Amino acid sequence: MSNGSTSNLLRFYSHKEVAFRYNGCGLSFFLSHGLFSSYTIDAGSSLLLKLIAQNKVAEGKRSLIDIGCGAGVIGLSIKKRHPEIDATLQDRDALAVAFSQAAARRNGLLSKGTEESPNLRFAGALAFEGQEGRQFDLIVSNWPAKAGIPVLKEFFFLAAASATEKGELAVVVVRPLKEQALAFAIEAGWNVKVTETTANHCAFLASLSAEAPKQHSPSFSLSPYLRGIFKGKGYRLESVYDLPGFDTLAFHHMLFASEVAKVVTCLVPEQGTTLIRNPGQGHIPLILAAEAKKQERKLSLPIRLASRDRLQLLTSGRNLQKAGIPHIIEHDASPILDTANEETKASLAIMDIDYVPGSDICKESWLWADQQLLPTGLVLFLGKSALIGRIADGAQGFSLIHTKKYKGYRLLLFSKN
């Protein structure tokens, strides 16, 4: 990501920069309403860093990975205090990764205009995805509360498989997950040495037991995220934890399903690609494909799946693969970063609105549509009525073809003039 792109992201999505101190080091971090803990440094992260500093956990460590790094507070604070550590910060949210990179530059840990260095890396990925073959002296995480119990369990086993022989673990969880997390850690072969519990959080430090089970594969798998089979009208998909629409269609997906016949009727076939921003579990592309088949119309392929959320992309991509639908995935922090050349521009672009409070949703949406579409393309916006109304008011160079409301949600279909 270029330095100009980062500036755009901060201008669009950051509302605040806050100062923070860790173990004698002064730092600052960018906050966003689109990321966890948008008003101040999260109390869980502060608790875990206090425990790490008090017990000198990071001293002498050569490598660390921060799983679910968010704005970068834990991993970058340790890196600032111990610059010799080879650090990797990982988050499924590309916006979080971009904010962590911006904070690294702000705090002198990266040079201006760079995205990483030989000993400071960033990854837009799920827990330990893409880290096969690497081992870490220190694994830290402020674990997301909604990830799902099977995913929490898998984390501790993957951490054990990814730790060096004398590796250590530093984790904070929300208070309701305390007993479950400690039980999973022990089962995975971690010796819990120190715990500290507050009204809302539990942080603990652990070392790897000599008897830790080594039979667990260190390879990432989507299996722990899988929740069940959803059977829709003309399609089926395998749903995952921590994404909506796992057992029933959300209202906005119902709205899309009710109007998809109109969308397919308006398509100019076999030109460019089909772009879907925020595909979720995969309902929108699969509903669209089912209707195109019903009408004996051809979609413009491949389907480009774009989102800041890696879990959405892996899940919807997996479901499209099972349905035999050609697709590509594009993991980026914002619609304004979606890239398209003349070969990949879309004849149909669909945006399931993911609004960051305080951002200019109107400017963002039309900039995205203008960049992505062929001259004869269609764009469909889907989301809460109030937000969609703001987008409708800003239409320039586009003509409204169709609109529909349902239970607080609204759909807009435009053609490019």
DAWO-V563520 format. One record per pair of residues at least 12 apart in sequence whose C-alpha atoms are under 6 Angstrom apart, sorted by the first residue. I is the first residue (numbers start at 1). J is the second residue. Records with the same first field share a line. If there is no record, write none. Layout:
BEGIN
I=J + J
END
This chain:
BEGIN
3=113
12=359
13=32 + 359
14=31 + 32
15=32
16=30 + 31
17=29 + 30
29=103
33=356 + 357
34=356
48=203
61=137
62=85 + 86
63=85 + 86 + 87 + 136 + 137
64=87 + 136 + 137 + 138 + 139
65=87 + 88 + 89 + 139
66=89 + 140 + 141
67=90 + 127 + 141
68=90 + 91
69=89 + 90 + 91
70=96
71=96 + 99 + 100
72=100
86=119 + 120
87=119 + 120
88=120 + 121 + 122
89=122
90=122 + 123 + 124
91=124 + 125
92=124 + 125 + 126 + 309 + 310
93=308 + 309
94=124 + 308 + 332 + 333
95=333
129=220
132=219
135=162 + 163 + 164
136=163 + 164
137=164 + 167
138=167 + 168 + 169
139=169
140=169 + 170 + 171
141=171
142=171 + 172
143=173
147=242
148=241
150=224
151=224 + 225
153=184
156=185 + 188
157=188
158=218
161=218
167=208
168=206 + 207
169=205 + 206
170=204 + 205
171=203 + 204
172=202 + 203
173=201 + 202
174=200 + 201
175=200 + 201 + 202
189=209 + 212
190=206 + 207 + 208 + 209
191=206 + 207 + 209
192=205 + 206
193=205 + 206
225=240 + 241
226=239 + 240
227=239 + 240 + 241
230=247
234=290
237=319
239=281
252=409
269=298
270=300
271=300 + 347
272=300 + 344 + 345 + 346 + 347
273=300 + 301 + 302 + 344 + 346 + 347
274=300 + 303 + 304 + 346 + 348
275=303 + 304 + 349
276=305 + 349 + 350
277=306 + 307 + 351
278=307 + 352
280=312
281=315 + 316
282=316
302=326 + 327
303=327
304=327 + 328 + 329
305=329
306=329 + 330 + 331
307=331
308=331 + 332 + 333
335=368
336=368
340=372
345=372 + 373 + 374
346=372 + 373 + 374
347=374 + 377
348=377 + 378 + 379
349=379
350=379 + 380
351=381
352=382
353=383
362=391
376=416
377=415 + 416
378=414 + 415
379=413 + 414
380=412 + 413
381=411 + 412
382=411
383=409 + 410
384=408 + 409 + 410
385=408 + 409 + 410
397=417
398=415 + 416 + 417
399=414 + 415
400=414
401=413 + 414
END
